[in-house]
Amino acid sequence: SAYRLCIMRKLPSVLARTLTSGTSASPGFPDMSEVRSRLRDIVGASTNWRDHVQAMQERKALHTLLAKRQEDLPPRRMKDSYLEVILPLGSQPEIREKYLNVHNSVRFGRILEDLDSLGVLICYTHTKQEMQQRSPLSIVTALVDKINLCQKIIHPDCDIKFTGNVSWVGKTSMEVKMHMLQLHDGHYNPVLDATFVMVARDPENKRPAFVNPLIPESPEEEEIFKQGELNKLKRIEFSTASLLKMAPTAEERNIVHDIFLNTLDTRQEGEGTVSFRSRKLPPNSVWMEDAKLKGLEICHPEERNIFNRIFGGFLMRKAYELGWATACSYGSSRPFIVSVDDIMFQKPVEVGSLLLLSGQVCYTEKNYIQVRVHSEVYNANTREHHTTNTFHFTFISENEVPQVVPKTYG
């Protein structure tokens, strides 16, 4: 099957801990609006944009609450950060409109926003100190390692449940595993698995800060923790293997050369006259440079996070929607998201920024379309561009798509 099975590493239900019994449809479980208001309380964020400078000034005083060493912080268990949150699309129809797309299914971009908020709250739950009402930590998303879906359609009229917990901890970073399930015939069925990496920083979000260590309690938890360590090593290995630092492997060189030979125009007389510049497009193919879409967002205060920067979930939603549009226009049919990989948050986006997004089809195979979305901020005063994120989305199209072919080595 094109869709990978979701591996539901669910912790026993006795581990389920909730925030408070709130206004959500399922008694005892918070909903997404409660998640966001809880985050504001933990950080002491202002609800009015005009008060944001004062709110950030007040956070400076929390510096004294930071641990000097990780060893000074009490260890935590996986079940200590476990949360379940309801998105009551079935039982509260009034919230449905925000999540609805034109195909009468759920907007995946909205789900990315919810996963981002939940991931941050799970990390604050892991690092919570009983005596402190406000957290001195600024916890931000560093990386979306992977999101795998095992369902094409997310229904707009059935309740959704998110579950998640911290699965690995370094000195200043935490890996969070989250699962999303949807209610059908009285049962919650798996929809997606997600792995996010969050980093903890000081109250002003300037320097790394220590987080509570994590103690696995069972062989299953040992395995999950070990996988988190492997994921970290893989990321380090991948970053050092960048083509900007290291030559391509023999296998990669052969692939590139085969593509190049396949696009040479050999109709010219004699081997000696074939030019590097005489290129032709193979049948049923599209030049990569012709498979692009661009977008622009003005970053208004409405889209700010609890630290008064632009919310990472908003950036993911906008990049996903451009990626979807790129895949849709390329394949001339409706694409469905299969997986999201390696979203790196390289630089925060300030309120008021001009955000430039570029979608590029970078690989195709049968019905599959791989889209890379590059995001950068443009400072109109200095005329400087800075990369903030790179996103990778894999879609499956309803019909087979043309092959995308690169023209230049880059």
C-alpha positions in Angstrom: 0.0 0.0 0.0 1.2 3.5 -0.7 0.3 4.5 2.8 2.5 3.4 5.6 0.8 1.8 8.5 0.9 4.1 11.6 2.8 2.5 14.4 0.8 3.4 17.4 3.2 3.2 20.3 0.5 4.0 22.7 1.5 4.1 26.4 -1.0 2.3 28.7 -4.2 4.3 29.1 -3.6 4.6 32.9 -0.8 7.0 31.9 -3.2 9.4 30.5 -3.1 12.6 32.4 -5.2 15.7 31.6 -4.8 19.3 32.3 -8.2 20.1 33.9 -11.7 19.1 33.0 -12.6 21.9 30.7 -15.2 22.9 28.2 -14.3 20.1 25.8 -16.7 17.6 24.4 -15.2 14.7 26.2 -15.3 15.3 29.9 -11.8 15.6 31.4 -9.9 16.2 28.2 -8.9 19.7 27.1 -9.6 21.0 23.6 -7.2 22.9 21.4 -8.4 26.4 22.5 -7.5 25.3 26.1 -4.1 24.2 25.0 -3.3 27.6 23.6 -4.7 29.5 26.7 -2.7 27.2 29.0 0.5 28.0 27.0 -0.2 31.8 27.4 -0.6 31.3 31.2 2.6 29.3 31.5 4.7 32.0 29.7 2.7 35.0 30.9 2.1 36.1 27.3 0.1 39.3 26.6 -3.3 39.0 24.9 -2.9 42.6 23.5 -0.2 43.3 20.9 0.4 46.8 22.4 1.4 45.1 25.7 3.8 42.7 24.2 7.0 44.7 25.0 6.1 45.0 28.7 5.2 41.2 28.8 8.6 40.3 27.4 10.3 42.7 29.9 8.5 40.9 32.8 9.9 37.6 31.6 13.5 38.8 32.0 13.1 38.5 35.8 12.6 34.7 35.4 16.3 34.3 34.6 17.0 33.5 38.3 14.8 30.4 38.1 16.9 28.6 35.4 18.9 25.6 36.4 22.7 26.0 36.4 23.2 22.3 35.5 20.9 19.6 34.2 21.8 17.5 37.2 20.0 20.0 39.4 16.6 19.2 37.8 14.4 16.3 38.9 14.3 13.4 36.3 10.9 12.8 34.7 9.1 9.7 33.2 7.4 9.5 29.8 4.0 9.3 31.5 4.6 12.6 33.3 4.3 14.5 30.0 1.6 12.3 28.5 -1.4 14.4 27.3 -4.6 13.7 25.5 -6.4 16.5 23.7 -9.8 16.5 21.9 -10.6 18.5 18.7 -14.4 18.2 18.9 -15.3 18.6 15.2 -18.2 16.1 15.6 -19.6 17.3 18.9 -19.0 21.1 18.3 -20.0 21.9 14.7 -19.3 25.6 15.3 -15.6 25.1 15.1 -15.8 23.0 11.9 -15.7 25.9 9.5 -12.1 26.8 10.4 -11.0 23.3 9.6 -12.9 22.7 6.4 -11.5 22.6 2.9 -13.3 22.8 -0.5 -13.3 19.0 -0.8 -15.3 18.7 2.5 -12.4 17.2 4.4 -10.1 18.6 7.1 -7.4 21.2 6.2 -4.1 19.5 7.0 -2.5 22.9 7.5 -4.7 23.4 10.5 -3.6 20.0 11.9 0.0 21.2 11.6 -0.8 24.2 13.7 -2.5 22.1 16.4 0.4 19.6 16.5 2.9 22.5 16.9 0.9 23.9 19.9 0.5 20.5 21.5 4.2 19.6 21.1 5.2 22.8 23.0 2.6 22.1 25.8 3.9 18.5 26.2 7.4 19.9 26.7 6.2 22.5 29.3 4.4 19.6 31.1 7.7 17.6 31.1 9.7 20.6 32.5 7.0 22.0 34.9 8.3 22.8 38.4 5.5 22.5 41.1 6.5 25.8 42.9 6.6 28.0 39.8 3.5 29.4 38.3 5.4 30.7 35.2 8.0 28.8 33.3 11.4 30.5 32.9 11.9 28.4 29.7 11.2 29.5 26.1 10.3 26.3 24.4 10.3 26.5 20.6 10.0 24.1 17.7 13.4 23.3 16.2 12.5 20.5 13.7 9.6 18.5 12.4 11.5 15.2 12.0 8.6 13.3 10.4 4.9 13.1 10.0 3.5 9.9 8.4 -0.2 9.6 7.5 -2.1 6.4 7.1 -5.4 7.9 6.0 -6.1 9.9 2.8 -9.1 11.7 4.1 -9.6 13.4 7.5 -13.4 13.7 8.1 -14.7 17.1 9.1 -17.6 15.9 11.2 -15.9 13.3 13.6 -14.1 14.1 16.8 -10.3 14.0 16.7 -8.0 12.9 19.6 -4.3 13.9 19.9 -2.1 12.0 22.2 1.6 12.6 22.9 4.5 12.6 25.3 8.2 13.4 25.5 10.1 10.4 24.0 13.8 11.5 24.3 15.7 14.3 26.1 19.2 15.7 25.5 20.7 18.5 27.6 18.6 21.3 26.1 16.4 19.6 23.5 13.4 17.2 23.7 11.9 14.9 21.1 8.1 14.6 21.2 6.0 11.8 19.7 2.4 12.6 18.9 -0.4 10.5 17.4 -3.7 11.6 15.9 -6.8 9.4 15.9 -10.4 10.0 14.6 -13.6 8.7 16.0 -15.5 6.2 13.8 -18.3 3.9 15.0 -17.4 4.5 18.6 -13.6 3.8 18.1 -10.6 6.1 17.7 -8.7 5.0 14.6 -5.1 6.1 13.8 -4.6 8.9 11.3 -1.0 10.0 11.7 2.2 9.8 13.7 4.4 12.8 14.2 7.9 13.4 15.7 8.9 16.9 16.6 12.1 18.2 18.2 11.8 21.1 20.6 14.6 23.2 22.1 14.5 25.0 25.5 16.0 28.5 25.7 16.2 31.2 28.4 13.3 33.6 29.1 14.4 36.0 26.4 14.9 33.2 23.8 18.6 34.0 23.4 20.5 31.1 24.9 20.0 27.4 25.4 18.6 26.3 28.8 18.7 22.9 30.6 15.7 20.6 30.7 14.7 17.8 33.1 16.4 14.4 32.2 14.1 11.5 31.1 14.1 8.1 32.7 12.7 5.2 30.7 10.7 2.7 32.9 10.2 -0.3 30.7 11.8 -2.2 27.8 9.3 -0.6 25.4 10.3 2.9 26.7 14.0 2.0 26.5 13.4 1.2 22.8 11.6 4.5 22.2 14.4 6.4 24.0 17.1 4.6 22.0 15.3 5.5 18.8 15.3 9.2 19.8 19.1 9.0 20.3 19.5 7.3 16.9 17.3 10.0 15.3 19.7 12.7 16.8 22.8 10.9 15.4 21.1 10.6 12.0 20.4 14.3 11.9 24.0 15.2 12.7 25.2 12.7 10.0 22.8 14.2 7.5 23.9 17.8 8.1 27.5 16.9 7.6 26.7 15.1 4.3 25.3 18.2 2.7 26.4 18.7 -0.9 27.6 22.1 0.1 30.2 20.4 2.3 30.8 17.0 0.7 31.1 15.7 -2.8 28.2 13.4 -4.1 28.6 9.7 -3.7 29.5 7.5 -6.7 25.8 6.3 -6.9 24.6 10.0 -6.8 27.1 11.0 -9.5 25.8 8.1 -11.8 22.2 9.1 -11.3 22.9 12.8 -12.1 25.0 11.8 -15.2 22.2 9.4 -16.4 19.7 12.3 -16.2 22.0 14.5 -18.0 22.7 12.0 -20.9 18.9 11.4 -21.1 18.4 15.1 -21.9 21.2 15.6 -24.5 20.0 16.3 -28.0 21.8 13.7 -30.1 20.0 14.5 -33.3 22.9 16.7 -34.4 25.3 15.2 -36.9 28.3 13.2 -35.4 29.3 12.6 -31.8 31.8 15.5 -31.9 29.1 18.2 -32.5 26.9 17.2 -29.6 27.0 20.2 -27.2 26.6 20.4 -23.5 24.1 23.2 -24.1 22.0 21.3 -26.6 19.4 19.8 -24.3 15.9 18.3 -25.0 13.1 17.4 -22.8 12.3 13.7 -22.7 8.7 12.6 -23.5 6.1 13.1 -20.8 8.5 15.3 -18.7 8.6 18.8 -17.3 11.7 20.9 -16.7 12.2 21.5 -13.0 12.4 25.3 -13.5 8.9 25.1 -14.9 7.4 23.4 -11.8 7.4 26.3 -9.4 5.0 28.4 -7.5 5.7 31.5 -5.3 3.7 33.1 -2.5 4.0 36.1 -0.2 2.7 36.6 3.4 2.7 39.8 5.5 3.2 38.6 9.0 0.6 40.4 11.1 0.4 40.4 14.9 -2.6 38.0 14.8 -0.2 35.2 13.8 2.2 35.7 16.7 3.1 33.0 19.2 3.4 33.3 23.0 6.9 34.8 22.5 5.6 37.5 20.1 7.4 35.9 17.1 5.4 34.4 14.2 3.8 31.1 15.2 5.7 28.1 13.7 2.4 26.3 13.0 1.3 29.3 10.9 4.5 29.0 8.8 4.0 25.3 8.4 0.3 25.8 7.3 1.3 28.4 4.7 4.2 26.3 3.4 2.0 23.2 3.2 -0.8 25.1 1.4 1.7 26.4 -1.2 3.2 22.9 -1.5 -0.2 21.4 -2.1 -1.0 24.1 -4.7 2.4 23.3 -6.4 1.6 19.6 -6.5 -2.0 20.3 -7.6 -1.0 22.5 -10.6 1.8 20.1 -11.5 -0.2 16.9 -11.5 -3.5 18.6 -12.7 -5.5 16.6 -10.1 -6.1 16.6 -6.4 -3.0 15.6 -4.4 -3.1 14.0 -0.9 -0.4 14.4 1.7 1.5 11.2 2.5 4.3 12.5 4.7 6.1 15.6 5.9 9.9 15.4 6.5 12.8 17.5 7.9 11.2 20.9 8.5 14.1 22.9 9.9 13.4 26.1 11.8 16.6 27.9 11.2 15.6 31.4 12.2 12.6 33.0 14.0 10.3 35.2 11.9 9.5 38.6 13.4 6.0 40.2 13.4 5.9 42.7 10.5 8.2 40.6 8.2 7.5 40.0 4.6 7.6 36.2 4.2 8.5 34.9 0.7 7.6 31.3 0.0 8.9 29.3 -3.0 7.4 25.9 -3.9 9.4 23.5 -6.2 8.5 20.0 -7.5 11.9 18.3 -7.0 11.2 14.6 -7.6 8.4 12.5 -9.1 7.7 8.8 -9.4 4.4 7.3 -10.8 1.7 9.1 -8.7 4.1 10.6 -6.2 5.2 14.2 -6.1 7.9 15.5 -3.8 7.7 19.2 -3.1 10.3 21.4 -1.4 9.1 24.8 -0.1 11.7 27.4 0.8 10.8 30.2 3.1 12.7 33.4 3.6 12.1 36.8 5.2 12.7 40.0 3.4 13.6 43.1 5.3 12.4 46.1 3.3 14.6 48.5 5.2 17.9 46.7 4.7 16.9 44.8 1.5 18.3 41.6 3.0 16.9 38.1 2.5 17.3 35.4 5.2 16.3 31.7 4.9 14.0 30.8 7.8 12.8 27.3 6.9 12.9 24.5 4.3 9.9 22.2 4.1 9.6 18.8 2.4 6.2 17.4 1.5 5.4 14.1 -0.2 2.0 13.9 -2.0 0.2 11.2 -3.9 -1.8 12.4 -6.9 -5.1 10.9 -8.2 -3.4 10.4 -11.6 0.1 9.4 -12.7 2.2 12.6 -13.2 4.9 13.7 -15.7 8.5 13.2 -14.7 10.3 16.3 -13.4 13.7 16.8 -15.0 16.5 19.1 -13.7 18.3 21.3 -16.3 21.2 22.5 -14.2 23.6 20.8 -11.9 22.3 22.8 -8.9 
